[in-house]
Amino acid sequence: MAANGFMDFDIDEISLDVFPPKSDADTDMVLDAACVSNADGSQGSWLEAGRYDAADLAKMAVADNTIDIVLVEPGYRVRLFADAGFSGESALIEASTEALTGKIKGTVSSFVIEKI
């Protein structure tokens, strides 16, 4: 864990500071399934498996259509949706990515994190 309290991850030689797990009681244990964040890491959160709609993003202080980074723990995947209510264009993310591409880039309004 970095001095600022954030966890450091290296993805394709790019170092990102991302949000810490919900509980740091045991920092060696993976507590959450995925992290979603905007491009500079200033908005985002580690999350458990579940369904997250536009209202949930607002509660996490993540602005609509800003998710660009998705970190996925092994054994999980994330389905991103362009529209609220789990509809519209979608993309399946099964490995961490530092920058979304294609039609889903800049449009994420809801997503589902699931164990595989």
C-alpha positions as CSV (number, residue, x, y, z in Angstrom):
1,M,0.0,0.0,0.0
2,A,1.3,3.4,-1.0
3,A,2.0,6.1,1.7
4,N,-1.2,7.9,0.6
5,G,-3.4,5.0,1.6
6,F,-4.1,3.9,-2.0
7,M,-3.1,0.5,-3.5
8,D,-0.6,0.6,-6.4
9,F,-1.3,-1.7,-9.4
10,D,0.9,-2.1,-12.5
11,I,-1.0,-2.8,-15.7
12,D,0.9,-3.0,-18.9
13,E,3.7,-0.9,-17.3
14,I,1.3,1.8,-16.3
15,S,1.1,2.4,-12.5
16,L,-2.3,3.5,-11.3
17,D,-3.3,4.6,-7.8
18,V,-6.7,3.1,-7.1
19,F,-9.1,3.1,-4.2
20,P,-8.4,0.9,-1.2
21,P,-10.6,-2.1,-0.3
22,K,-13.7,-1.4,1.9
23,S,-11.8,-3.0,4.9
24,D,-8.1,-3.0,5.4
25,A,-8.2,-5.4,8.3
26,D,-6.0,-7.8,6.3
27,T,-4.4,-6.0,3.3
28,D,-3.1,-9.2,1.9
29,M,-6.6,-10.6,1.4
30,V,-8.7,-9.8,-1.6
31,L,-12.0,-8.5,-0.2
32,D,-13.6,-7.2,-3.3
33,A,-14.2,-8.3,-6.9
34,A,-13.5,-5.3,-9.1
35,C,-12.6,-1.6,-9.2
36,V,-14.1,0.9,-11.5
37,S,-12.6,4.3,-11.9
38,N,-12.4,7.3,-14.2
39,A,-9.3,7.8,-16.3
40,D,-7.2,9.6,-13.6
41,G,-8.3,7.4,-10.7
42,S,-9.9,10.4,-8.8
43,Q,-13.4,8.8,-8.8
44,G,-14.0,5.1,-8.2
45,S,-14.3,2.3,-5.8
46,W,-13.5,-1.4,-5.1
47,L,-16.8,-3.3,-5.2
48,E,-18.2,-6.7,-4.4
49,A,-20.0,-8.8,-7.0
50,G,-23.4,-7.3,-7.7
51,R,-25.5,-5.0,-9.9
52,Y,-24.6,-1.3,-9.9
53,D,-26.9,1.2,-11.7
54,A,-26.6,5.0,-12.3
55,A,-27.9,5.8,-8.8
56,D,-25.2,3.6,-7.3
57,L,-22.5,5.4,-9.3
58,A,-23.8,8.7,-7.9
59,K,-23.6,7.4,-4.4
60,M,-19.9,6.5,-5.0
61,A,-19.3,10.0,-6.4
62,V,-18.6,8.6,-9.9
63,A,-19.9,10.9,-12.6
64,D,-22.0,9.2,-15.3
65,N,-20.2,8.2,-18.5
66,T,-16.7,8.6,-16.9
67,I,-15.7,5.1,-16.1
68,D,-12.5,4.3,-18.1
69,I,-10.5,1.9,-15.8
70,V,-11.8,-1.5,-14.8
71,L,-9.6,-3.7,-12.5
72,V,-10.9,-7.2,-12.3
73,E,-9.8,-9.8,-9.8
74,P,-9.3,-13.4,-11.1
75,G,-12.5,-15.4,-11.0
76,Y,-14.7,-12.4,-11.8
77,R,-15.9,-10.5,-14.8
78,V,-17.7,-7.1,-15.3
79,R,-20.4,-6.4,-17.9
80,L,-20.6,-2.7,-18.6
81,F,-23.7,-1.1,-20.1
82,A,-24.0,2.3,-21.8
83,D,-27.4,3.1,-20.3
84,A,-28.9,3.0,-16.9
85,G,-31.1,0.0,-16.1
86,F,-28.5,-2.4,-17.5
87,S,-29.4,-1.7,-21.1
88,G,-27.9,-0.3,-24.3
89,E,-24.5,-1.1,-25.8
90,S,-22.5,-3.5,-23.5
91,A,-19.0,-4.8,-23.1
92,L,-17.7,-7.8,-21.2
93,I,-14.5,-7.2,-19.3
94,E,-12.7,-10.4,-18.0
95,A,-9.3,-8.9,-17.3
96,S,-8.1,-5.5,-16.0
97,T,-7.9,-2.7,-18.4
98,E,-6.5,0.8,-18.0
99,A,-8.5,2.3,-20.8
100,L,-11.8,1.2,-22.2
101,T,-12.1,1.2,-26.0
102,G,-14.9,0.9,-28.6
103,K,-18.5,2.0,-28.4
104,I,-18.6,1.6,-24.5
105,K,-15.8,4.2,-24.0
106,G,-17.2,7.2,-22.3
107,T,-20.8,5.8,-22.0
108,V,-20.9,3.5,-18.9
109,S,-24.0,4.2,-16.8
110,S,-24.5,0.7,-15.2
111,F,-22.6,-2.5,-14.8
112,V,-22.7,-6.0,-13.3
113,I,-19.8,-7.7,-11.5
114,E,-20.2,-11.5,-11.3
115,K,-18.2,-14.4,-10.1
116,I,-17.4,-16.9,-12.9
